[in-house]
Amino acid sequence: MLDVSIIHYDEQDLDKLAKLRLALDNEYEYFENELSDMGFKNAIERFLRGERNRLKTRFSQWLTMCLMNIQPNQWERLKGIGVLC
């Protein structure tokens, strides 16, 4: 759902973030408290940093083929902006 070539939460597409939030709310049941906006943002930022690190490790090992769950255009943008280098 999210564009992995964009590593900052604030730069993600708002519609995609809303769809992801809705999907999470539909998938999970929260006990006593709902998922806060800050908690959601922190989880997304943590995921994006982890995904960036995983992709950077893969790229640094000369495994330059695009992964199945990454859209090819996002992979090319990641390589082109130096995030992986």
Sine and cosine of phi, psi and omega as CSV:
sin_phi,cos_phi,sin_psi,cos_psi,sin_omega,cos_omega
0.00,0.00,-0.63,0.78,-0.02,-1.00
-1.00,-0.03,0.43,-0.90,0.05,-1.00
-1.00,0.08,0.94,-0.33,-0.07,-1.00
-0.96,0.29,-0.18,0.98,0.07,-1.00
-0.98,0.19,-0.18,0.98,0.05,-1.00
-0.96,-0.29,0.93,-0.38,-0.12,-0.99
-1.00,-0.08,-0.13,0.99,-0.01,-1.00
-0.98,-0.22,0.73,-0.68,-0.02,-1.00
-0.83,0.56,-0.71,0.70,-0.09,-1.00
-0.92,0.39,-0.29,0.96,0.00,-1.00
-0.99,-0.10,-0.09,1.00,0.02,-1.00
-0.95,0.32,0.39,-0.92,0.05,-1.00
-0.91,0.42,0.82,-0.57,-0.04,-1.00
-0.88,0.48,-0.60,0.80,0.02,-1.00
-0.91,0.42,-0.64,0.77,0.02,-1.00
-0.93,0.37,-0.62,0.79,0.06,-1.00
-0.90,0.44,-0.66,0.75,0.02,-1.00
-0.90,0.43,-0.66,0.75,0.03,-1.00
-0.90,0.43,-0.65,0.76,0.04,-1.00
-0.91,0.42,-0.69,0.72,0.02,-1.00
-0.87,0.48,-0.68,0.73,0.03,-1.00
-0.90,0.44,-0.67,0.74,0.02,-1.00
-0.89,0.46,-0.67,0.74,0.04,-1.00
-0.91,0.42,-0.69,0.73,0.01,-1.00
-0.90,0.44,-0.57,0.82,0.03,-1.00
-0.97,0.26,-0.52,0.85,-0.08,-1.00
-0.99,0.15,-0.60,0.80,-0.12,-0.99
-0.91,-0.41,0.52,-0.85,0.06,-1.00
-0.96,-0.30,0.83,-0.56,-0.03,-1.00
-1.00,-0.10,0.76,-0.65,0.01,-1.00
-1.00,-0.08,0.79,-0.62,0.07,-1.00
0.93,0.37,-0.54,0.84,0.00,-1.00
-0.68,-0.73,0.54,-0.84,0.11,-0.99
-0.99,0.12,0.32,-0.95,0.09,-1.00
-0.94,0.35,0.86,-0.51,-0.02,-1.00
-0.97,0.24,0.32,-0.95,0.07,-1.00
-0.87,0.49,-0.65,0.76,0.01,-1.00
-0.92,0.39,-0.65,0.76,0.04,-1.00
-0.90,0.44,-0.66,0.75,0.05,-1.00
-0.89,0.45,-0.74,0.68,0.00,-1.00
-0.87,0.49,-0.70,0.72,0.00,-1.00
-0.89,0.46,-0.66,0.75,0.01,-1.00
-0.90,0.43,-0.67,0.75,0.01,-1.00
-0.92,0.40,-0.71,0.70,0.01,-1.00
-0.88,0.47,-0.65,0.76,0.02,-1.00
-0.89,0.45,-0.67,0.74,0.04,-1.00
-0.88,0.47,-0.72,0.70,-0.04,-1.00
-0.90,0.45,-0.65,0.76,0.05,-1.00
-0.91,0.42,-0.68,0.73,0.02,-1.00
-0.90,0.44,-0.67,0.74,0.02,-1.00
-0.91,0.41,-0.66,0.75,0.04,-1.00
-0.87,0.49,-0.69,0.72,0.01,-1.00
-0.89,0.45,-0.68,0.73,0.01,-1.00
-0.89,0.46,-0.69,0.72,0.01,-1.00
-0.93,0.36,-0.62,0.79,0.03,-1.00
-0.89,0.45,-0.67,0.74,0.04,-1.00
-0.88,0.48,-0.71,0.71,0.02,-1.00
-0.87,0.48,-0.71,0.70,-0.03,-1.00
-0.92,0.40,-0.62,0.79,-0.02,-1.00
-0.94,0.35,-0.30,0.95,0.07,-1.00
-1.00,-0.05,0.29,0.96,0.02,-1.00
0.89,0.45,0.41,0.91,0.11,-0.99
-1.00,-0.08,0.99,0.12,-0.19,-0.98
-1.00,-0.05,-0.03,1.00,0.03,-1.00
-0.96,0.29,0.59,-0.81,0.01,-1.00
-0.92,0.39,0.67,-0.74,0.04,-1.00
-0.96,0.27,0.36,-0.93,-0.05,-1.00
-0.89,0.45,-0.59,0.81,-0.08,-1.00
-1.00,0.02,0.08,1.00,0.03,-1.00
-0.94,-0.34,0.74,-0.67,0.04,-1.00
-0.94,0.33,0.69,-0.72,-0.06,-1.00
-0.81,0.59,-0.63,0.78,0.00,-1.00
-0.92,0.39,-0.56,0.83,0.07,-1.00
-0.93,0.37,-0.65,0.76,0.01,-1.00
-0.88,0.47,-0.70,0.71,0.01,-1.00
-0.90,0.43,-0.63,0.78,0.04,-1.00
-0.91,0.42,-0.66,0.76,0.02,-1.00
-0.87,0.49,-0.71,0.70,0.01,-1.00
-0.92,0.40,-0.61,0.80,-0.09,-1.00
-0.96,0.28,-0.48,0.88,-0.06,-1.00
-1.00,-0.02,0.03,1.00,0.09,-1.00
0.99,0.11,0.09,1.00,0.02,-1.00
-0.89,0.46,-0.58,0.82,-0.07,-1.00
-1.00,-0.02,-0.20,0.98,-0.09,-1.00
-1.00,0.02,0.00,0.00,0.00,0.00
